[in-house]
Amino acid sequence: MPKKNGKKSGDKSTKKEIIGFGDKTCFDDALSEGGKDFYRSQIRDLEEQLEKYQHKCDELEVQQKDFSSQYFTVEKEKKDIVLYLKRSLAQKEDELTDLLEKLVGLQQAKDAEKDSFELQLSQLRQEFQENKDKLTSENMVLAGKLAALEEFRVQKEELMAHLEGLEEQLGKQRQEHHTVIYSLERKAVLDNDRLKKEMQQHVAAVAAEFRRVSDRKMPETTMRAIHENVSVTAQLSQLSDKSKQLLEENEDLRDKEKHIRREMEVLEPLFNKMTRKSLSNQKVIHQLTEKCKQMQAELEEYARAQEEHQQLQKDHVVLLAEMQALRQVQASLLEETGRNCAKANRLGRALEEERDVRGQLETILQAAAFALKQALMEVPKEEDSEVKTLVRRNQMMQKLLAVLDSAALLGKGPAMKDFIPEGDSLHELKTGPGPGRSSGLLGPLLKDTTQLSHFKTGDLGLVPRRTHNYNNILSKMGPLSKSTRLQLHR
């Protein structure tokens, strides 16, 4: 900036030197005054345009600095956002990888547990079915045996009751038998004694009678005694047969009792064994019931694990959606950053173009100032004729117009033909002698300065035209900060 101000002050000092030197130089009155006014107006217009162009250049530099700072800020923010998004994406990808690994592990564990559980379940079902069939058959056999045992128990109870009755009857019969035997023995003894006594008495009587009637009836008495002896012997044999029969019945009852006791000894261990087996079967059924409950709990645990697996899949889908959204945000930020970069590049190119145009216009202004300086510093020689002086001045004027016409080549002002009247030509200016010719050459130069001033505000394109006010310029500056706008207003 100080360099530009120095250039501006240098231009002003050049202007002062040119004006001071022009005051000292003496030209022809009409041409001198008209040329001075024309060149002063041209210099004022050029200085105004230069100042406006300098102001616009300053504004563009401020905008460029602002845009550069904004671009650097946006670039830094973009880098931070991209770095953050990359870190977030890497973190999400790590989490996703961990979740996928956990998911794969859980899936494999679930599949392995499922296969093992299904295998165990099929084995347990098969074992349970086999045990069930086996226990059913055993229960049926045991039920048959139990029914047989129940029937046997009933028969046993009946037999025991019958045995008790027989024992009681046997006891009674034994007692009666003993009583009868005792009574028979006593009766036999008494009968024997009585018979002996009777026999003795009878024998004595018989002996007496026999002795008394031995002589008369000996054979009759003998026969009667023999018959009585035979009858007593028959009665004794009957009593003996009856005793033998009772003894045989007693032996049969004892044999039946022994047989029943042996059967009880055989059936009682079998009954105890069947009872123990039934208890063991009940224990096995209880264990199978507990194992079935345990398998049911494992199935519920498997269902919960499957629900957790589904929840993890849902979380995985949500994380994928979040990652997609973050990628979209990153893409939008990258697009916005690209647009900002393109805008900054476009503004940079516009600034470079403006700087190039400014340099070219400064070159044109320096050339114009140099031409004006030569024109104003030129002192006509006394021996030169007026026509020669006018031709030399016209050549300087055309040189100045050619320098100024270079701005028209840049599209920043009117062409040189706009300043030459249609009726006049350069040939007439160079060859026409005499005062009439000189007045014709000086005519265009002595016109009003409004007609001679071929540059207007905004013609060179360095500053905006007067129809565009300063507020419109500020409204187009867009992203400038408030402090920058206040400085521009000041």
C-alpha positions as CSV (number, residue, x, y, z in Angstrom):
1,M,0.0,0.0,0.0
2,P,2.7,2.6,0.7
3,K,4.2,1.7,-2.6
4,K,0.9,2.6,-4.4
5,N,0.5,5.8,-2.4
6,G,4.0,6.7,-3.4
7,K,3.2,6.1,-7.1
8,K,0.1,8.3,-6.6
9,S,2.1,11.1,-5.1
10,G,4.6,10.6,-7.9
11,D,1.8,11.0,-10.4
12,K,0.6,14.2,-8.7
13,S,4.2,15.6,-8.6
14,T,4.5,14.8,-12.3
15,K,1.2,16.6,-12.9
16,K,2.5,19.7,-11.0
17,E,5.7,19.7,-12.9
18,I,3.8,19.4,-16.2
19,I,1.4,22.2,-15.2
20,G,4.3,24.4,-13.9
21,F,6.3,23.8,-17.0
22,G,3.3,24.5,-19.1
23,D,2.8,27.9,-17.4
24,K,6.4,28.8,-18.3
25,T,6.0,27.6,-21.9
26,C,4.6,30.1,-24.4
27,F,2.5,28.7,-27.2
28,D,0.1,30.4,-29.5
29,D,-2.7,31.9,-27.4
30,A,-5.7,29.9,-28.7
31,L,-3.9,26.6,-29.1
32,S,-2.1,27.0,-25.7
33,E,-5.3,27.7,-23.7
34,G,-7.3,25.0,-25.6
35,G,-4.6,22.4,-25.3
36,K,-4.0,23.2,-21.6
37,D,-7.7,22.9,-20.9
38,F,-8.0,19.7,-22.9
39,Y,-4.9,18.1,-21.3
40,R,-5.9,19.3,-17.8
41,S,-9.4,17.7,-18.3
42,Q,-7.8,14.6,-19.6
43,I,-5.3,14.4,-16.7
44,R,-8.1,15.1,-14.2
45,D,-10.2,12.3,-15.7
46,L,-7.3,10.0,-15.8
47,E,-6.4,10.8,-12.2
48,E,-10.0,10.3,-11.1
49,Q,-10.0,7.0,-13.0
50,L,-6.7,6.1,-11.5
51,E,-7.9,6.9,-8.0
52,K,-11.2,5.0,-8.6
53,Y,-9.2,2.2,-10.1
54,Q,-6.8,2.3,-7.1
55,H,-9.8,2.3,-4.8
56,K,-11.4,-0.6,-6.7
57,C,-8.0,-2.4,-6.6
58,D,-7.8,-1.9,-2.8
59,E,-11.4,-3.2,-2.5
60,L,-10.5,-6.2,-4.6
61,E,-7.4,-6.8,-2.5
62,V,-9.4,-6.5,0.7
63,Q,-11.9,-8.9,-0.8
64,Q,-9.1,-11.1,-2.0
65,K,-7.6,-11.1,1.5
66,D,-11.0,-11.7,3.1
67,F,-11.7,-14.5,0.6
68,S,-8.2,-15.9,1.3
69,S,-8.8,-15.8,5.0
70,Q,-12.2,-17.3,4.5
71,Y,-10.7,-19.8,2.1
72,F,-8.0,-20.7,4.6
73,T,-10.6,-20.9,7.4
74,V,-12.9,-23.0,5.3
75,E,-9.9,-25.1,4.2
76,K,-8.9,-25.5,7.8
77,E,-12.5,-26.3,8.9
78,K,-12.7,-28.7,5.9
79,K,-9.5,-30.4,7.0
80,D,-10.7,-30.5,10.6
81,I,-14.1,-31.8,9.5
82,V,-12.6,-34.3,7.1
83,L,-10.1,-35.4,9.9
84,Y,-13.0,-35.6,12.4
85,L,-15.1,-37.5,9.9
86,K,-12.2,-39.8,9.0
87,R,-11.6,-40.4,12.7
88,S,-15.4,-40.9,13.3
89,L,-15.5,-43.1,10.2
90,A,-12.5,-45.1,11.3
91,Q,-14.0,-45.4,14.8
92,K,-17.3,-46.4,13.4
93,E,-15.6,-48.8,11.1
94,D,-13.6,-50.2,14.0
95,E,-16.8,-50.5,16.1
96,L,-18.5,-52.0,13.1
97,T,-15.6,-54.4,12.6
98,D,-15.7,-55.3,16.3
99,L,-19.5,-55.7,16.1
100,L,-19.1,-57.8,13.0
101,E,-16.5,-60.0,14.7
102,K,-18.6,-60.3,17.7
103,L,-21.6,-61.0,15.5
104,V,-19.6,-63.6,13.6
105,G,-18.4,-65.1,16.9
106,L,-21.9,-65.1,18.3
107,Q,-23.3,-66.5,15.1
108,Q,-20.7,-69.3,15.1
109,A,-21.2,-69.9,18.9
110,K,-24.9,-69.8,18.3
111,D,-24.7,-72.2,15.4
112,A,-22.4,-74.5,17.4
113,E,-24.6,-74.3,20.5
114,K,-27.6,-74.8,18.3
115,D,-26.1,-77.9,16.6
116,S,-24.9,-79.2,20.0
117,F,-28.3,-78.4,21.6
118,E,-30.2,-80.0,18.7
119,L,-27.9,-83.1,18.9
120,Q,-28.3,-83.3,22.6
121,L,-32.0,-82.6,22.3
122,S,-32.4,-85.4,19.6
123,Q,-30.3,-87.7,21.8
124,L,-32.3,-86.8,24.9
125,R,-35.5,-87.2,23.0
126,Q,-34.3,-90.6,21.7
127,E,-33.1,-91.6,25.1
128,F,-36.3,-90.3,26.7
129,Q,-38.4,-92.2,24.1
130,E,-36.4,-95.3,24.7
131,N,-36.5,-94.9,28.4
132,K,-40.2,-94.1,28.2
133,D,-40.9,-97.2,26.0
134,K,-38.7,-99.3,28.3
135,L,-40.3,-97.9,31.4
136,T,-43.7,-98.3,29.9
137,S,-43.0,-101.9,29.1
138,E,-41.4,-102.4,32.5
139,N,-44.4,-100.7,34.1
140,M,-46.7,-102.9,32.2
141,V,-44.7,-106.0,33.2
142,L,-44.6,-104.6,36.8
143,A,-48.2,-103.8,36.6
144,G,-48.9,-107.4,35.5
145,K,-46.5,-108.7,38.2
146,L,-48.1,-106.3,40.7
147,A,-51.5,-107.5,39.7
148,A,-50.2,-111.1,40.1
149,L,-48.6,-110.1,43.4
150,E,-51.9,-108.5,44.4
151,E,-53.7,-111.7,43.4
152,F,-51.1,-113.7,45.1
153,R,-51.4,-111.5,48.2
154,V,-55.1,-112.0,48.2
155,Q,-54.6,-115.7,47.7
156,K,-51.9,-115.6,50.4
157,E,-54.3,-113.8,52.7
158,E,-57.0,-116.3,51.8
159,L,-54.5,-119.1,52.3
160,M,-53.2,-117.6,55.5
161,A,-56.7,-117.2,56.7
162,H,-57.6,-120.7,55.6
163,L,-54.3,-121.8,57.1
164,E,-55.1,-120.1,60.4
165,G,-58.5,-121.6,60.3
166,L,-57.0,-125.0,59.5
167,E,-54.4,-124.4,62.3
168,E,-57.2,-123.5,64.6
169,Q,-59.2,-126.5,63.4
170,L,-56.1,-128.6,63.6
171,G,-55.4,-127.3,67.1
172,K,-59.0,-127.9,68.0
173,Q,-58.9,-131.3,66.3
174,R,-55.5,-132.0,68.0
175,Q,-56.9,-130.9,71.3
176,E,-60.0,-133.0,70.6
177,H,-57.8,-135.7,69.4
178,H,-55.7,-135.5,72.5
179,T,-58.8,-135.3,74.6
180,V,-60.3,-138.2,72.7
181,I,-57.1,-140.1,72.9
182,Y,-56.8,-139.2,76.5
183,S,-60.4,-140.1,77.1
184,L,-60.0,-143.2,74.9
185,E,-56.8,-144.1,76.6
186,R,-58.4,-143.4,80.0
187,K,-61.5,-145.2,78.9
188,A,-59.4,-147.9,77.5
189,V,-57.4,-148.1,80.7
190,L,-60.6,-147.9,82.7
191,D,-62.2,-150.3,80.3
192,N,-59.2,-152.5,80.5
193,D,-59.2,-152.2,84.2
194,R,-62.9,-152.7,84.3
195,L,-62.7,-155.4,81.7
196,K,-59.8,-156.8,83.6
197,K,-61.8,-156.6,86.8
198,E,-64.9,-157.7,85.0
199,M,-62.9,-160.3,83.2
200,Q,-61.3,-161.2,86.5
201,Q,-64.8,-161.1,88.1
202,H,-66.2,-162.7,85.1
203,V,-63.3,-165.1,84.9
204,A,-63.8,-165.7,88.6
205,A,-67.5,-166.0,88.1
206,V,-66.9,-167.9,84.9
207,A,-64.4,-169.9,86.7
208,A,-66.7,-170.3,89.5
209,E,-69.6,-170.8,87.1
210,F,-67.3,-172.8,85.0
211,R,-66.2,-174.7,87.9
212,R,-69.8,-174.8,88.9
213,V,-71.1,-175.7,85.6
214,S,-68.0,-177.0,84.1
215,D,-69.3,-180.2,84.2
216,R,-72.5,-179.1,82.5
217,K,-72.0,-176.2,80.1
218,M,-68.3,-175.8,79.4
219,P,-68.4,-175.2,75.6
220,E,-71.2,-172.4,75.7
221,T,-69.3,-170.3,78.2
222,T,-66.1,-170.5,76.2
223,M,-67.8,-169.4,73.0
224,R,-69.4,-166.4,74.7
225,A,-66.1,-165.2,76.1
226,I,-64.4,-165.6,72.7
227,H,-67.2,-163.5,71.1
228,E,-66.8,-160.7,73.6
229,N,-63.1,-160.7,73.2
230,V,-63.5,-160.5,69.4
231,S,-65.9,-157.5,69.8
232,V,-63.5,-155.7,72.2
233,T,-60.7,-156.3,69.8
234,A,-62.7,-154.9,66.9
235,Q,-63.5,-151.7,68.9
236,L,-59.9,-151.3,69.7
237,S,-58.9,-151.6,66.0
238,Q,-61.5,-149.0,65.0
239,L,-60.1,-146.6,67.6
240,S,-56.6,-147.2,66.3
241,D,-57.6,-146.6,62.7
242,K,-59.3,-143.4,63.6
243,S,-56.2,-142.2,65.5
244,K,-54.0,-143.0,62.4
245,Q,-56.4,-141.1,60.1
246,L,-56.2,-138.0,62.4
247,L,-52.4,-138.2,62.5
248,E,-52.3,-138.4,58.7
249,E,-54.5,-135.3,58.3
250,N,-52.3,-133.5,60.8
251,E,-49.2,-134.4,58.7
252,D,-50.9,-133.2,55.5
253,L,-51.8,-129.8,57.1
254,R,-48.2,-129.5,58.3
255,D,-46.9,-130.2,54.8
256,K,-49.2,-127.5,53.4
257,E,-48.0,-125.0,56.0
258,K,-44.4,-125.7,55.1
259,H,-45.2,-125.3,51.3
260,I,-46.9,-122.0,51.9
261,R,-44.0,-120.7,54.0
262,R,-41.6,-121.7,51.3
263,E,-43.6,-119.8,48.7
264,M,-43.7,-116.8,51.0
265,E,-40.0,-116.9,51.4
266,V,-39.6,-117.0,47.6
267,L,-42.2,-114.3,46.8
268,E,-41.2,-111.8,49.5
269,P,-37.7,-111.0,48.0
270,L,-39.3,-110.8,44.6
271,F,-41.8,-108.3,46.0
272,N,-39.1,-106.3,47.7
273,K,-37.1,-106.3,44.4
274,M,-40.1,-105.1,42.4
275,T,-40.7,-102.4,45.0
276,R,-37.1,-101.2,44.8
277,K,-37.2,-101.2,41.0
278,S,-40.4,-99.2,41.1
279,L,-38.8,-96.7,43.4
280,S,-35.7,-96.5,41.1
281,N,-38.0,-96.0,38.1
282,Q,-39.7,-93.1,39.9
283,K,-36.3,-91.6,40.6
284,V,-35.3,-91.9,36.9
285,I,-38.6,-90.3,35.9
286,H,-37.9,-87.4,38.3
287,Q,-34.4,-87.0,36.9
288,L,-35.8,-87.0,33.4
289,T,-38.3,-84.4,34.4
290,E,-35.6,-82.2,35.9
291,K,-33.5,-82.6,32.8
292,C,-36.4,-81.7,30.6
293,K,-36.9,-78.5,32.7
294,Q,-33.2,-77.7,32.3
295,M,-33.4,-78.2,28.5
296,Q,-36.5,-75.9,28.5
297,A,-34.5,-73.3,30.4
298,E,-31.6,-73.7,27.9
299,L,-34.0,-73.3,25.0
300,E,-35.3,-70.1,26.6
301,E,-31.7,-68.9,27.0
302,Y,-31.1,-69.7,23.3
303,A,-34.2,-67.7,22.4
304,R,-32.9,-64.7,24.5
305,A,-29.5,-65.0,22.7
306,Q,-31.3,-65.0,19.4
307,E,-33.2,-61.9,20.4
308,E,-29.9,-60.2,21.4
309,H,-28.5,-61.3,18.0
310,Q,-31.5,-59.7,16.2
311,Q,-31.0,-56.5,18.3
312,L,-27.3,-56.5,17.3
313,Q,-28.3,-56.8,13.7
314,K,-30.7,-53.9,14.1
315,D,-27.9,-51.8,15.8
316,H,-25.6,-52.8,12.9
317,V,-28.2,-51.5,10.4
318,V,-28.5,-48.2,12.4
319,L,-24.7,-47.8,12.4
320,L,-24.6,-48.4,8.7
321,A,-27.3,-45.7,8.2
322,E,-25.3,-43.3,10.4
323,M,-22.1,-44.0,8.5
324,Q,-23.9,-43.4,5.2
325,A,-25.3,-40.2,6.6
326,L,-21.8,-39.1,7.7
327,R,-20.5,-40.0,4.3
328,Q,-23.2,-37.9,2.7
329,V,-22.3,-35.0,5.1
330,Q,-18.7,-35.4,4.2
331,A,-19.5,-35.4,0.5
332,S,-21.6,-32.3,0.9
333,L,-18.8,-30.6,2.8
334,L,-16.3,-31.6,0.2
335,E,-18.7,-30.2,-2.5
336,E,-19.1,-27.0,-0.6
337,T,-15.3,-26.8,-0.1
338,G,-14.9,-27.4,-3.8
339,R,-17.3,-24.6,-4.6
340,N,-15.5,-22.3,-2.2
341,C,-12.2,-23.2,-3.8
342,A,-13.6,-22.6,-7.3
343,K,-15.0,-19.3,-6.1
344,A,-11.7,-18.3,-4.5
345,N,-9.8,-19.4,-7.7
346,R,-12.3,-17.4,-9.8
347,L,-11.9,-14.3,-7.6
348,G,-8.1,-14.8,-7.7
349,R,-8.2,-15.0,-11.5
350,A,-10.4,-11.9,-11.6
351,L,-8.0,-10.1,-9.3
352,E,-5.0,-11.1,-11.5
353,E,-6.9,-9.9,-14.6
354,E,-7.7,-6.6,-12.9
355,R,-4.0,-6.3,-11.9
356,D,-3.0,-7.0,-15.4
357,V,-5.4,-4.4,-16.7
358,R,-4.3,-2.0,-14.0
359,G,-0.7,-2.5,-15.1
360,Q,-1.5,-2.0,-18.7
361,L,-3.5,1.1,-17.9
362,E,-0.7,2.4,-15.7
363,T,1.6,1.9,-18.6
364,I,-0.8,3.7,-20.9
365,L,-1.1,6.6,-18.4
366,Q,2.7,6.8,-18.1
367,A,3.0,6.8,-21.8
368,A,0.3,9.5,-22.1
369,A,2.0,11.5,-19.3
370,F,5.3,11.2,-21.1
371,A,3.7,12.3,-24.4
372,L,2.0,15.3,-22.7
373,K,5.2,16.2,-21.0
374,Q,7.0,16.2,-24.3
375,A,4.2,18.2,-25.9
376,L,4.2,20.7,-23.1
377,M,7.9,21.0,-22.8
378,E,8.5,21.4,-26.5
379,V,9.6,25.0,-27.3
380,P,9.0,26.0,-30.9
381,K,12.0,27.4,-32.7
382,E,11.9,30.8,-34.2
383,E,13.0,29.6,-37.6
384,D,10.2,27.0,-37.8
385,S,7.2,27.9,-39.8
386,E,3.7,27.8,-38.4
387,V,2.7,24.9,-40.6
388,K,5.8,22.9,-39.5
389,T,5.0,23.6,-35.9
390,L,1.3,22.6,-36.4
391,V,2.4,19.4,-38.2
392,R,4.8,18.6,-35.3
393,R,2.0,19.3,-32.8
394,N,-0.5,17.2,-34.8
395,Q,2.0,14.3,-34.8
396,M,2.4,14.6,-31.0
397,M,-1.4,14.8,-30.7
398,Q,-1.8,11.6,-32.9
399,K,0.9,10.0,-30.8
400,L,-1.0,10.9,-27.7
401,L,-4.3,9.7,-29.2
402,A,-2.6,6.4,-30.3
403,V,-1.4,5.9,-26.7
404,L,-4.9,6.6,-25.4
405,D,-6.4,4.5,-28.1
406,S,-4.5,1.5,-26.7
407,A,-7.1,1.7,-23.9
408,A,-9.8,1.1,-26.6
409,L,-7.9,-2.0,-27.7
410,L,-8.4,-3.3,-24.2
411,G,-12.1,-2.4,-24.4
412,K,-11.9,0.2,-21.7
413,G,-12.7,3.4,-23.8
414,P,-13.7,4.9,-27.2
415,A,-11.4,4.4,-30.2
416,M,-9.3,7.2,-31.8
417,K,-11.7,7.6,-34.7
418,D,-14.3,8.9,-32.3
419,F,-12.2,12.1,-31.7
420,I,-11.5,12.9,-35.5
421,P,-14.3,14.7,-37.3
422,E,-15.7,13.1,-40.4
423,G,-14.9,16.1,-42.7
424,D,-11.2,16.3,-41.6
425,S,-8.5,13.9,-42.4
426,L,-4.9,13.5,-41.3
427,H,-3.8,14.3,-44.9
428,E,-5.4,17.7,-44.7
429,L,-3.8,18.3,-41.3
430,K,-0.4,17.5,-42.6
431,T,-0.4,19.2,-46.0
432,G,-2.9,22.1,-45.8
433,P,-0.9,25.5,-45.5
434,G,-2.1,28.9,-44.6
435,P,-4.0,30.4,-41.8
436,G,-7.3,28.9,-43.0
437,R,-5.7,25.5,-42.6
438,S,-4.4,26.3,-39.2
439,S,-7.8,27.5,-38.1
440,G,-9.3,24.2,-39.4
441,L,-6.7,22.2,-37.5
442,L,-7.3,24.2,-34.3
443,G,-11.0,24.0,-34.6
444,P,-11.4,20.5,-33.0
445,L,-8.9,21.4,-30.3
446,L,-10.7,24.6,-29.4
447,K,-14.1,22.9,-28.8
448,D,-15.7,22.7,-25.4
449,T,-13.9,20.4,-22.9
450,T,-17.1,18.4,-22.6
451,Q,-16.7,17.4,-26.3
452,L,-12.9,17.0,-26.0
453,S,-13.1,14.8,-22.9
454,H,-13.4,11.4,-24.6
455,F,-13.1,9.5,-21.2
456,K,-16.0,9.4,-18.8
457,T,-16.2,7.9,-15.4
458,G,-16.2,4.1,-15.9
459,D,-15.1,4.1,-19.6
460,L,-11.8,2.5,-18.8
461,G,-13.5,-0.2,-16.7
462,L,-11.3,0.5,-13.8
463,V,-13.9,2.0,-11.5
464,P,-17.7,1.5,-11.6
465,R,-19.8,4.1,-13.5
466,R,-21.6,6.8,-11.6
467,T,-24.9,5.0,-12.0
468,H,-23.5,2.3,-9.7
469,N,-23.2,3.8,-6.3
470,Y,-21.0,2.6,-3.5
471,N,-23.7,0.8,-1.6
472,N,-24.3,-1.5,-4.6
473,I,-20.6,-2.3,-4.7
474,L,-20.7,-3.2,-1.0
475,S,-23.9,-5.3,-1.5
476,K,-22.0,-7.3,-4.1
477,M,-19.0,-7.9,-1.8
478,G,-21.1,-10.6,-0.1
479,P,-18.9,-12.5,2.4
480,L,-16.9,-9.5,3.7
481,S,-16.8,-9.0,7.4
482,K,-18.5,-6.1,9.1
483,S,-15.1,-4.6,10.1
484,T,-13.9,-4.7,6.5
485,R,-17.1,-3.0,5.3
486,L,-16.7,-0.2,7.9
487,Q,-13.1,0.3,6.8
488,L,-14.2,0.6,3.2
489,H,-17.0,3.0,4.1
490,R,-14.4,5.2,5.9
